[in-house]
Amino acid sequence: MYAQVLHTHPSSKLPCPSPLLLVRPLTTPIFKHQFTPNSRTQLYFLHHHCQKLRKPLIRCAANSEGVGGSRNWEKWVPRDFLAADKIFRWISEATSSPIAQYISSPTTFLHSVDPRIKLAWLLVLVVLPARSHISVRFGLVIFLASLSMLMQPKQVWMDQLGRVTLLSGILFIMLGLGTDSAPSLVFSRTPPPSVLGLPNLPTSLDGYSYVVMKFGPLQLTRKGLSTASTSACLTFVIFQSASLCLTSTTPEQLAFALQWFIHPLKHLGLPVAEVILTLLLSLRFISLVFDEVRNVALGIVSRRINWQLLTTMETVDVFFTYIRRIFKNIFRHSEQISQAMIVRGFRGDCDSHKIFLSADTSSAMANIISLLCLFGLVGAATMSKYLLL
């Protein structure tokens, strides 16, 4: 059998077969089901044994110098690639000033305005930029910027006003040059008036031009200017007006004002008490979040970690540890707040647990002046659509 396989497959390299597989036993099997190899089983065994010998062996090994090791790619990544030290210092400095927190001193004109009037101002300032002339939009921006400089401490308004102005400026440039900057590839299929035998349209005597300004391949059109001014002014107004309201109004006063506005909805089934309690806890919790973000970042900066000696994965691990520590501290504060509410008698029923809210700190003269300014602003924005074309 071995000679027959070599004759039919001369290029195959087969091991020397065992004589036990080639020689047919002459004795009678002792057991009834004893396996006796024949010619067919011998050929099957030799065929599969040859296939096992033909399979290549793959060996992977790393030498003592680390060539080909699993961490060889780390040396190609630059050290301090993420600039972790600058990021943590920026976080600690960005949250150093109070953001969306009540500032009790110095007491300004806004502190003596009724919180319900402040909420009315916020609603009007959100609606006006989209419904007024472009001059009124920029006037609102100048008005809020001047009011922030007069009513807030220097450290607060310089920090917040700079960031909001930068964000609004980037938004204005992107929308102004990207809304209608590229020329249209679709041409009108209407033939010109000369072909139809109609007189040409007279040119504008006022020097009207759809394109306001050109910057090489980019252009600023009237449509882009309108869209960019609306979005940028709306962004600036929302952020800065909310900052002015939160820095001059306590959370209890804001909750009282919102409760006064939505109290009629209680007859329609709205859980007013739960909404007000949720708002009050959220406003109280904002300052805790900023404090934790700043304190953990200051803790990392104060340890003076040599980021040049850390690999990229170790730096990423520090960032994940920072985020995990923030959430752990926040959850601990929330648990302490819930325990304090239980100790003070809260059992989950907002209607039975009374919350005393008031706005007694408002001044009548300040309220009258605020209402007059609010009505004047609404009237000016309405008339600007007809007077300023």
TORLO-886520 format. One line per 10 residues: number of its first residue (from 1); their letters; for each residue z, y, x of N, C-alpha, C. Coordinates in steps of 0.001 Angstrom, whole numbers. Each point is the difference from the previous one (the first is absolute). Example, Ala and Ser with C-alpha at 12.3 -4.5 7.8 and 13.67 -1.06 7.14 Angstrom:
1	AS	7800,-5690,13190,0,1190,-890,0,1200,900  -720,1050,-350,60,1190,820,730,1090,-770;
END
This chain:
1	MYAQVLHTHP	0,-1210,838,0,1210,-838,0,1253,868  755,-20,1055,69,1137,922,-1350,255,641  -705,-1087,400,-1326,149,591,-994,538,-1010  117,-391,-1271,-914,486,-1036,165,1496,-229  1256,513,13,232,1433,-174,-567,787,1162  154,-488,1230,-560,698,1172,-1518,-16,-21  -584,-1017,-563,-1464,-70,-62,-550,1004,-1009  687,144,-1127,-469,945,-1029,394,1442,307  1104,262,699,470,1347,365,219,57,1508  -1048,165,768,169,-19,1486,731,1208,533;
11	SSKLPCPSPL	-8,1139,-711,642,1214,530,1462,82,-327  519,-867,-802,1412,37,-380,844,-591,1088  1132,613,215,985,-463,972,1161,-587,-754  88,-1266,4,1036,-690,-746,995,-606,956  1247,-29,-414,988,-654,858,-189,-1506,-11  558,-609,949,-95,-1458,102,750,-629,-1162  -673,-762,-836,682,-557,-1157,977,-1072,403  948,-135,-830,1017,-1009,258,-543,-1368,-354  318,-999,791,-507,-1357,-305,556,-531,-1309  1111,563,-479,554,-491,-1258,-856,379,-1177;
21	LLVRPLTTPI	-799,1075,147,-853,452,-1084,-1361,-677,-5  -420,-549,1139,-1324,-607,108,9,-1505,-206  1099,-592,215,76,-1464,-82,521,-383,-1369  -726,-851,-683,405,-462,-1312,1066,-1082,172  1060,75,-664,1044,-1018,170,-474,-1350,-533  386,-1051,729,-416,-1345,-343,1037,-737,-821  1189,501,-11,1062,-671,-721,7,421,-1447  607,-792,-797,116,298,-1422,1085,1032,-207  -209,990,-895,1028,1024,-210,1297,-624,-485  1091,535,545,1310,-525,-371,350,462,-1399;
31	FKHQFTPNSR	-208,1331,-275,299,554,-1322,-1263,45,-835  217,93,-1278,-1124,-43,-916,-834,1261,86  638,1170,140,-712,1284,33,-48,576,1405  -49,-815,985,-70,509,1371,-1364,629,249  -8,1174,712,-1236,720,280,-702,-643,1171  -1262,-370,-217,-807,-610,1049,-1199,891,257  -141,587,1186,-1131,888,272,-1302,-764,31  -1012,587,-579,-1338,-578,59,-940,1001,654  -1275,-229,-101,-985,885,650,-44,1376,-650  169,54,-1332,-70,1280,-703,1211,880,327;
41	TQLYFLHHHC	1183,-546,29,1200,777,332,19,413,1451  -541,-835,887,-55,377,1420,-894,1219,210  -1163,49,-670,-914,1133,141,619,1270,-584  694,-105,-1106,660,1167,-615,1066,584,918  768,-872,637,1048,473,916,-591,698,1213  -1064,-575,562,-617,619,1177,-618,1356,-342  -586,125,-1198,-620,1261,-403,1032,1124,-129  1112,-233,-651,1036,1015,-168,732,277,1305  120,-978,854,649,226,1301,-850,896,890  -1316,-138,-122,-897,869,776,46,1439,-501;
51	QKLRKPLIRC	117,170,-1313,102,1365,-542,1263,687,454  1099,-703,97,1254,598,477,-108,435,1450  -732,-785,802,-149,372,1411,-920,1198,183  -932,226,-929,-937,1113,125,615,1339,-402  1107,26,-731,602,1264,-443,539,777,1190  -358,1297,128,508,780,1152,1461,370,-202  701,150,1071,1398,409,-1,94,1475,360  680,771,-835,156,1437,212,1428,262,433  144,615,1107,1326,311,531,115,1510,198  1095,590,-517,279,1427,134,1277,173,796;
61	AANSEGVGGS	-56,817,1001,1179,218,837,-61,1398,563  1152,578,256,123,1323,607,612,-146,1367  -527,756,951,539,-115,1351,1255,844,152  534,42,1154,1258,703,244,-143,1499,-67  -1245,534,176,-194,1445,-32,-187,535,-1411  -61,-877,-998,-115,445,-1377,-1416,245,-455  -1026,-440,779,-1385,193,-388,-309,-958,-1137  -510,537,-1094,-293,-824,-1151,1186,-236,-893  1127,638,274,1174,-189,-822,-122,723,-1319  981,-232,-871,-58,582,-1342,281,1484,16;
71	RNWEKWVPRD	649,515,1015,341,1422,54,-851,771,994  -1150,-545,358,-837,678,968,-616,1271,-576  -161,64,-1357,-634,1160,-630,894,1231,15  1307,-178,196,908,1140,-74,-193,970,1163  -489,-513,1137,-173,904,1140,-1179,948,-194  -902,-323,-955,-1124,882,-274,371,1113,-966  1100,-124,-706,450,1042,-917,803,1035,782  -328,1290,-82,731,1007,772,1441,139,-455  860,317,955,1405,214,-313,184,1312,-766  985,16,-884,305,1170,-821,-1245,459,-754;
81	FLAADKIFRW	-744,-970,-531,-1231,308,-715,284,735,-1312  1127,-296,-654,321,590,-1287,742,1331,106  375,424,1213,755,1245,193,1235,17,-892  805,-1060,129,1146,-177,-891,1032,1105,171  201,456,1231,998,1037,242,-359,1291,-735  -1269,392,38,-424,1217,-693,116,-159,-1516  -311,-1201,-490,67,-218,-1451,1435,102,-493  943,-616,702,1395,55,-426,575,1409,141  -407,723,1027,464,1388,126,-586,881,-1104  -1251,-258,-359,-610,769,-1091,690,-300,-1323;
91	ISEATSSPIA	371,-1256,-234,702,-349,-1241,1361,671,-55  721,-21,1117,1334,613,12,-67,1514,-162  -1063,631,516,-129,1455,-142,-570,385,-1369  -871,-854,-571,-608,337,-1288,1014,-15,-1128  982,-860,86,1015,-99,-1053,1270,772,335  -51,845,1043,1198,765,355,299,1081,-1033  -1055,583,-574,200,999,-1046,63,-691,-1353  765,519,-941,118,-662,-1305,-1299,50,-775  -510,-1167,-385,-1223,-112,-775,383,-429,-1407  -370,815,-975,294,-277,-1415,1498,-151,-228;
101	QYISSPTTFL	793,804,670,1446,-29,-159,495,1390,-394  1086,-16,-723,568,1261,-476,686,743,1138  -305,1299,118,601,871,1019,878,996,-735  1282,-117,181,950,833,-753,94,1422,530  -225,184,1286,115,1333,583,-1179,225,938  -502,1219,69,442,1196,-734,-470,-14,-1456  771,603,-884,-326,69,-1419,-1100,1033,-229  -1087,-404,-613,-1167,865,-200,-253,219,-1492  -1082,705,-270,-373,276,-1386,-331,-1286,-765  -615,-963,679,-366,-1246,-671,1210,-825,-407;
111	HSVDPRIKLA	1122,154,691,1203,-755,-354,563,429,-1360  -281,1234,-401,556,511,-1252,-960,-103,-1181  -1150,-655,189,-963,-181,-1088,334,-1291,-733  -164,26,-1315,273,-1183,-809,-936,-1149,389  515,-1228,134,-867,-1116,417,-1104,-318,-997  183,304,-1280,-1066,-221,-967,-1193,918,264  277,1214,426,-1089,916,365,-701,-481,1268  745,-593,907,-619,-532,1222,-946,-1146,-320  394,-872,-923,-903,-1083,-392,-1246,537,-698  150,1060,-782,-1172,625,-622,-931,590,1056;
121	WLLVLVVLPA	585,617,1029,-798,515,1108,-757,-1135,705  663,-1125,214,-658,-1126,672,-1188,-505,-813  170,-88,-1314,-1107,-455,-849,-1173,970,35  281,1278,-44,-1075,998,27,-718,-7,1345  744,-144,1090,-616,11,1328,-854,-1231,253  264,-1097,-696,-834,-1189,146,-1308,152,-768  28,687,-1131,-1189,124,-859,-907,1140,448  559,1105,482,-799,1205,271,-1073,-158,1071  233,-668,1145,-1060,-45,1022,-1307,-607,-477  50,-918,-938,-1232,-621,-484,-651,784,-1126;
131	RSHISVRFGL	687,984,-579,-512,734,-1160,-180,1486,254  49,422,1238,-60,1436,302,-1095,276,1023  -196,1282,260,-1005,446,963,484,-296,1415  -952,-20,932,344,-321,1383,926,1046,615  -136,1247,-424,893,1042,522,1435,-215,-485  168,-498,-1231,1344,-287,-500,610,-1177,752  -814,-975,386,506,-1148,760,568,431,1347  -770,795,732,496,465,1289,1159,976,-180  16,721,-1114,1143,860,-269,1275,-793,-229  -108,-1161,-672,1170,-855,-187,522,-537,1326;
141	VIFLASLSML	-919,-328,893,416,-498,1315,760,1075,773  -539,1215,-6,669,1099,705,1351,316,-641  52,-53,-1328,1246,285,-710,1088,-1028,338  -354,-1286,-7,994,-1032,308,420,33,1464  -944,290,894,357,95,1417,957,1172,245  -256,1145,-627,903,1149,152,1365,-266,-623  -7,-669,-1161,1279,-322,-642,818,-982,826  -661,-936,660,712,-947,863,627,704,1193  -715,954,576,549,732,1139,1195,859,-400  6,511,-1236,1085,875,-429,1224,-776,-481;
151	MQPKQVWMDQ	-211,-1152,-639,1092,-704,-661,591,-1149,805  -701,-489,995,492,-1140,771,395,424,1408  915,-748,634,326,305,1408,-1212,-186,901  33,676,1130,-1149,2,896,-326,-1397,506  1020,-777,333,-241,-1343,507,-676,-888,-1035  319,226,-1269,-550,-840,-1069,-1443,370,-291  -275,1284,-219,-1354,365,-398,-1003,-110,1147  427,192,1234,-925,-169,1119,-415,-1460,154  936,-908,-229,-310,-1418,147,-882,-504,-1136  375,296,-1227,-733,-528,-1153,-1306,740,-235;
161	LGRVTLLSGI	22,1311,136,-1203,780,-263,-1116,-326,993  372,-262,1244,-1014,-342,991,-690,-1315,-309  766,-1017,-380,-598,-1305,-298,-860,47,-1266  483,671,-1030,-781,82,-1240,-1282,800,220  68,1070,783,-1197,794,302,-1007,-806,795  472,-792,957,-913,-843,779,-680,-1044,-878  756,-642,-879,-589,-996,-895,-1026,627,-940  310,1142,-567,-928,667,-906,-1238,500,731  165,487,1238,-1155,449,783,-953,-1134,330  532,-1152,386,-862,-1156,288,-737,-444,-1265;
171	LFIMLGLGTD	706,1,-1123,-633,-375,-1261,-1092,995,-401  223,1279,230,-995,1022,-337,-1263,-166,838  156,-251,1294,-1172,-134,877,-795,-1257,-348  687,-1097,-225,-703,-1254,-295,-748,66,-1326  627,548,-1022,-664,76,-1295,-1062,1092,-45  245,1112,694,-973,1078,0,-1304,-368,673  88,-746,1116,-1208,-370,735,-555,-1351,-426  759,-749,-762,-468,-1336,-384,-396,-157,-1437  298,962,-844,-338,-147,-1416,-1488,152,-259  -592,1067,491,-1416,285,-281,-703,424,1280;
181	SAPSLVFSRT	363,-622,1112,-540,442,1281,-1357,-613,306  -157,-1297,-243,-1268,-655,317,-1065,399,-1009  -1224,272,445,-1067,371,-952,-373,-1177,-883  -392,285,-1213,-354,-1035,-964,-1361,-592,341  -113,-1340,-125,-1261,-690,274,-845,-183,-1256  529,378,-1141,-729,-134,-1264,-617,1356,-359  -1291,20,-219,-706,1233,-323,-361,-4,-1491  -82,1180,-540,-336,139,-1411,-1453,-372,-237  -256,-728,-1081,-1363,-406,-346,-692,1019,-898  697,1060,-334,-598,1046,-830,-936,847,852;
191	PPPSVLGLPN	-1206,206,-385,-929,821,802,461,1452,35  -380,730,1010,411,1405,93,-603,823,-1134  563,1178,-268,-523,834,-1114,-1446,431,171  -473,140,1249,-1389,442,196,-988,-1040,-482  347,-1263,90,-904,-1068,-461,-76,-5,-1512  1142,271,-661,37,3,-1461,-496,1300,-590  -323,992,825,-464,1278,-502,1103,902,-481  1223,-207,476,1143,815,-389,338,969,1113  566,1147,-329,393,947,1064,1202,-541,769  65,358,1264,1118,-423,833,1280,666,-455;
201	LPTSLDGYSY	1123,-700,239,1296,557,-357,330,1161,918  529,1075,-526,328,1152,863,1173,-333,911  -66,545,1187,1085,-216,951,1223,821,-401  1146,-452,450,1253,670,-347,95,1331,736  398,1026,-751,142,1333,592,1329,174,713  967,-889,-284,1330,131,612,127,-763,1299  -1059,-620,458,63,-740,1248,772,-1299,-130  -179,-697,-1124,706,-1266,-207,-564,-1064,931  883,-776,603,-406,-1087,873,921,-1193,-232  -601,-1158,-220,801,-1199,-235,703,-462,1269;
211	VVMKFGPLQL	-670,175,1140,593,-375,1290,801,1191,521  1284,-226,202,876,1077,470,-51,134,1510  34,-1121,704,74,34,1448,-627,-1278,549  -570,70,1208,-590,-1165,650,644,-207,1362  273,-1281,313,556,-387,1295,-874,-1107,567  -1151,367,539,-916,-1002,533,-562,-849,-1128  167,-1317,80,-503,-850,-1099,859,58,-1254  1203,551,106,905,101,-1142,-114,1370,-636  314,46,-1283,-64,1253,-724,1111,51,-1037  495,1202,-233,1038,248,-992,-638,646,-1216;
221	TRKGLSTAST	-50,-704,-1099,-619,496,-1223,1069,497,-973  -458,578,-1074,942,488,-1009,733,-1153,-698  -676,-1083,-202,657,-1168,-589,1060,-561,939  -333,-115,1290,981,-490,969,1183,936,148  -272,1311,-38,1091,971,98,929,-88,-1201  -561,-175,-1197,828,-113,-1191,843,-1271,19  -601,-1126,391,745,-1259,53,1073,29,1078  -344,518,1178,964,35,1095,1159,938,-295  -293,1154,-575,1078,949,-314,923,-553,-1079  -562,-684,-990,839,-572,-1060,927,-1074,551;
231	SACLTFVIFQ	-542,-924,790,815,-1103,529,1034,493,1007  -418,865,921,925,481,1020,1110,856,-608  -357,903,-916,1013,837,-643,941,-814,-878  -536,-1000,-686,855,-847,-828,979,-791,856  -464,-496,1136,896,-724,910,1102,901,533  -379,1185,444,994,940,529,993,418,-1072  -489,293,-1197,871,483,-1080,983,-1083,-434  -463,-1240,-115,886,-1080,-452,1117,-237,1008  -351,-114,1279,1016,-290,1012,976,1162,164  -519,1206,84,869,1134,294,834,411,-1204;
241	SASLCLTSTT	-545,-70,-1200,800,335,-1176,1100,-1024,-239  -294,-1275,228,1052,-1019,-119,1084,194,1044  -399,392,1212,1002,266,1032,891,1179,-367  -592,1066,-520,799,1153,-421,954,-353,-1139  -465,-825,-926,854,-370,-1127,1161,-890,433  -271,-963,864,1051,-934,408,1012,632,946  -439,946,818,939,640,923,880,1037,-675  -359,442,-1199,795,1021,-691,637,-510,-1295  -108,-1289,-278,533,-560,-1240,720,-1301,313  1170,-170,-559,762,-1234,203,-598,-1126,-846;
251	PEQLAFALQW	214,-1253,368,-500,-1111,-823,541,10,-1425  1240,438,-186,571,54,-1350,-722,1019,-871  -369,1151,588,-723,1019,-760,-1404,-472,-382  -678,-698,913,-1318,-532,-329,78,-1062,-1097  1025,-833,75,178,-1007,-1041,288,647,-1355  791,1075,10,285,713,-1243,-1264,618,-590  -847,583,851,-1233,625,-487,-955,-1034,-587  -150,-1139,689,-890,-1040,-515,550,-595,-1291  1317,-148,-87,605,-518,-1223,-235,950,-1180  26,1289,261,-225,986,-1048,-1442,-62,-529;
261	FIHPLKHLGL	-954,-298,909,-1402,-47,-415,-350,-1288,-747  541,-1126,420,-397,-1280,-597,987,-485,-1054  981,811,-343,978,-429,-1009,-638,-254,-1369  -1007,771,-443,-631,-341,-1291,-671,-1372,-31  -380,-529,1182,-632,-1320,38,984,-1133,-258  1281,326,-54,998,-1030,-282,-176,-564,-1398  -493,806,-912,-220,-471,-1370,-1183,-966,-84  -857,-18,1023,-1127,-930,32,324,-1291,738  1244,-162,415,413,-1223,680,31,81,1507  -203,1171,589,45,129,1456,1445,-40,491;
271	PVAEVILTLL	333,-858,970,1372,-34,537,257,1198,914  343,1109,-571,178,1245,751,1136,-129,1007  1103,-616,-422,1159,-114,900,-335,-825,1240  -755,-1080,-161,-364,-816,1160,-960,744,923  -918,748,-580,-942,771,825,732,1056,818  951,678,-612,726,1056,698,884,-596,1102  641,-1126,-283,832,-639,1020,-839,-491,1171  -1170,-550,-290,-894,-448,1078,-463,1171,853  -351,1125,-647,-401,1194,739,1133,524,867  1197,12,-538,1141,508,753,286,-860,1228;
281	LSLRFISLVF	-59,-1318,-164,224,-894,1144,-1127,124,1027  -1233,190,-465,-1122,139,941,126,1270,837  369,1106,-641,168,1251,745,1159,-92,988  1044,-721,-365,1109,-200,923,-391,-899,1166  -929,-905,-248,-351,-1001,1007,-1006,518,1018  -723,1090,-323,-1013,524,921,628,421,1332  1098,712,-73,656,471,1226,508,-1164,846  446,-1082,-646,465,-1161,757,-1138,-659,767  -1177,-49,-600,-1145,-614,677,-387,789,1243  -84,1328,-124,-351,816,1162,1069,-69,1086;
291	DEVRNVALGI	1240,-63,-404,1079,-107,991,-70,-1315,765  -291,-1092,-691,-90,-1288,681,-1191,-60,938  -1133,534,-429,-1189,12,865,274,791,1270  667,1129,-142,288,845,1160,1074,-618,888  1045,-563,-582,1099,-534,804,-428,-1216,812  -779,-886,-603,-450,-1184,742,-962,396,1117  -884,975,-276,-909,474,1049,763,672,1138  1028,780,-324,826,617,1047,757,-1049,808  423,-1079,-664,677,-1071,727,-902,-671,1018  -1282,-172,-345,-941,-610,950,-328,953,1134;
301	VSRRINWQLL	-175,1288,-316,-315,980,1050,1176,172,955  1227,-3,-516,1175,212,843,243,-1148,975  -551,-1173,-256,172,-1123,923,-920,89,1209  -949,932,-7,-870,274,1146,-679,-1289,487  -723,-605,-885,-720,-1229,333,-1179,331,906  -159,-776,1052,-1138,170,906,-1190,-738,-607  -829,725,-760,-1099,-627,-732,-1093,-489,930  -39,490,1235,-1019,-451,936,191,-1455,410  1240,-479,-52,282,-1374,391,-189,-993,-1134  -196,485,-1218,-153,-877,-1153,-1473,-308,-249;
311	TTMETVDVFF	-265,-1217,-398,-1359,-369,-381,-303,510,-1413  -1246,-186,-395,-397,477,-1333,738,-738,-1102  151,-1313,138,700,-775,-1020,1476,370,-60  607,312,1126,1406,423,-8,158,1369,-656  -970,892,215,40,1306,-661,-159,-129,-1512  -920,-863,-421,-168,-247,-1435,1269,-602,-599  657,-851,754,1247,-593,-481,1083,1059,-185  15,1013,853,964,1100,-167,-285,769,-1285  -1287,221,-301,-358,698,-1242,419,-801,-1231  -218,-1309,36,413,-829,-1133,1523,-18,-137;
321	TYIRRIFKNI	694,5,1113,1460,73,-59,461,1331,-584  -710,1068,333,321,1326,-554,-176,34,-1523  -1106,-536,-475,-246,-23,-1451,1003,-907,-707  296,-1153,613,959,-912,-619,1387,612,-74  390,753,1016,1310,661,-10,66,1083,-1078  -1094,731,-201,-24,1036,-1042,217,-622,-1379  -738,-1057,-303,153,-639,-1309,1381,-616,-163  537,-542,1058,1336,-583,-86,1037,1067,-316  -92,1142,647,947,1086,-282,-187,577,-1398  -1254,103,-439,-251,530,-1345,565,-935,-1063;
331	FRHSEQISQA	-195,-1299,173,552,-950,-964,1523,23,8  579,228,1165,1464,94,51,486,1242,-744  -708,1118,140,379,1210,-737,-158,-189,-1512  -1070,-664,-413,-189,-232,-1435,1095,-898,-568  431,-973,776,1106,-850,-452,1294,799,-110  231,902,943,1202,835,-79,-46,936,-1206  -1194,526,-328,-123,871,-1169,278,-781,-1286  -531,-1218,-94,246,-809,-1199,1475,-354,-138  663,-315,1096,1435,-281,-65,794,1232,-405  -403,1174,498,691,1229,-399,-190,302,-1482;
341	MIVRGFRGDC	-1180,-285,-542,-217,218,-1428,831,-969,-845  132,-1235,453,816,-968,-742,1463,393,17  484,490,1146,1395,435,101,271,1171,-931  -1001,870,-184,179,1174,-869,-229,-299,-1482  -149,-1249,-355,-47,-378,-1402,-1376,-262,-565  -1046,-19,813,-1346,-251,-524,-198,-1492,-202  -420,-396,-1212,-193,-1407,-335,-1430,-309,-445  -934,873,273,-1395,-254,-322,-503,686,-1245  893,557,-835,-400,700,-1220,-32,1497,286  -1210,561,106,-132,1418,351,447,911,-1134;
351	DSHKIFLSAD	-83,-481,-1250,381,851,-1125,1512,176,-94  748,-1046,330,1460,110,-62,584,680,1228  -710,-60,1133,482,638,1228,-546,1427,46  824,967,-254,-428,1385,-82,-148,614,1388  -1105,731,167,-258,741,1236,-31,1480,-369  895,754,585,120,1420,-335,-909,806,918  -1041,579,-599,-970,816,717,-25,1382,-619  -156,1007,833,-22,1375,-509,-803,874,942  -374,1178,-487,-735,984,797,668,1355,-144  1304,41,197,754,1234,-187,-165,995,1136;
361	TSSAMANIIS	-607,-437,1108,-126,886,1157,-1175,960,-111  -790,-68,-1070,-1173,856,-122,407,1414,-413  -865,952,361,218,1401,-319,-1017,457,-1040  437,816,-943,-889,456,-1073,-1114,874,541  319,907,924,-1006,883,568,-1039,-789,793  449,-997,756,-934,-828,766,-899,-806,-931  547,-461,-1104,-813,-761,-955,-1068,877,-648  358,1234,-343,-975,910,-630,-1125,341,965  356,281,1239,-1031,340,991,-920,-1195,250  561,-1206,34,-813,-1199,232,-950,-251,-1152;
371	LLCLFGLVGA	468,196,-1233,-874,-199,-1153,-1116,1026,-52  315,1266,331,-1037,1033,22,-1060,-301,1054  419,-438,1165,-956,-351,1051,-840,-1211,-406  615,-952,-690,-737,-1183,-438,-1075,363,-1019  348,822,-985,-995,416,-992,-1091,866,630  366,843,959,-1002,811,683,-965,-847,802  510,-1052,643,-872,-881,778,-962,-766,-894  487,-486,-1122,-877,-720,-923,-1067,928,-565  370,1234,-342,-978,959,-503,-1037,375,1030  414,197,1250,-954,351,1060,-961,-1141,280;
381	ATMSKYLLL	511,-1240,-21,-884,-1143,237,-992,-179,-1136  418,285,-1228,-906,-127,-1145,-1080,1082,22  371,1230,310,-969,1098,17,-928,-70,1193  411,-678,1091,-846,-63,1191,-1278,-791,-264  15,-907,-950,-1192,-774,-310,-1078,857,-659  383,1097,-610,-951,872,-679,-314,1264,792  952,478,779,-205,1232,752,-615,-234,1369  374,-1116,654,-505,-312,1343,-1014,-1126,-128  -1271,307,175,-1066,-981,-128,-540,-366,1345;
END
